[in-house]
Amino acid sequence: MTNTEAKHQIFMEAHERWLANQAKHYGYNENCGKYQDDLNEMVWADWDFTEAHEKLWSDYIRYFEEGVSPYKAKLSKKEIERRLEKKMDDMVQAEFKRYMKANY
């Protein structure tokens, strides 16, 4: 194996580790949520979200950008993130259903 091939192999292994790490950390705050395309379509259409969605989005962003937990109980970081992602997934689906009903 030449030096160039060895460097390429090391780079590819590092890239695979990076991709695996990226797959673990997805979220709407990183513009790669589970239903991100639906959310983007509504945002681009200047959709009026419900107050509940606005509050959830505010809690979500405050947690990921400022570290403010929306829960009064002491929960682990993983549990908080899991709950917030689940709530966002559910809310985006509900909003998108409302959006489609109003526009199509």
N, C-alpha and C positions, 0 to 999 in steps of 0.2 A: 504494500500500500504506500502510495506516495504521500508526501507531506500535505499536498493540496487535498487529496482524498480524505486523509485523516481529519483535517480541519473541517471539511464539509460534513463528515460523519458526526463530529462533535457538535457542529452547528445544528444539524438535523435532530440530534437527540435533545439538545436544549430547546429547540423549537417544539418538539413533541411534548416536553414537560410543560412548556409555556401554554400550549393549546389545552392540555389537560387541566391546568390551573384555571384558565379562562372559562372552561366549560363548567367548573365548579362555582364560579362567581358570576352569576348573571343578575341583572336587575334593571328596573326601569330607570334608575338614576344613572346607569351606565349606558342607556339607550339600547339595551339588548334584553328586555324582558320577554317573557313567554309570549305575550300578545302585543309586542311592541309595534308591529305593523298596523294593527287596529287602532292603537292609541295615537300613532303618528297621523293616520288618516283623519281622525277626529280633530286633532290639534290643527292640522293644516286647513281643515274646513272651518276653523274658528267655531267649533261646536261649543254650546253652552252646557258645561258639565253641571251635575247636581251638586248641591251644597255638601252632601255626604262624600262625594268623590273629591271635591276640593279640600275638605278636611283631611281625608285619608292621604291625599297627595302631600299636603302640608306636613302631616305627621311623618310620612315616609321620608321626605326630603330632610326634615329636621333631624331624624334619626341618622341617616347616612351622611349628612354634611356636618351636623353639629354634635351628634352623639346623644341627643335628647331622646330618652325612651318614652314611647307613648303609653306604656303600661305602668301601673302603680306597683304591681307585684314585682319582686326580684326574679327575673328570668335570665337564662344564659343568653349570650350574644347570638348563638345559633338559633335558639328558640324564637327570639325576637325577630330575627331576619326571616325565619321560616314563616312565622305568622304574618309579617308584613307583606312578604311576597305572595302568600296565599290570598290575603285580603285584596291586594292590588290586582291579581289575576282575576278574582271574582268580580271586582268592581269594573275592570276594563271590559270584561265579557258582558256585564249587565249594561254598561253605558253604550257599548257597540251595538248591542241588540236594540236599544232605544234609538240610537243614531240611524241604524238601517231602517227601522220602522218609520222614522220621520222623513227619511230622504228617498226611499225606494219603494 
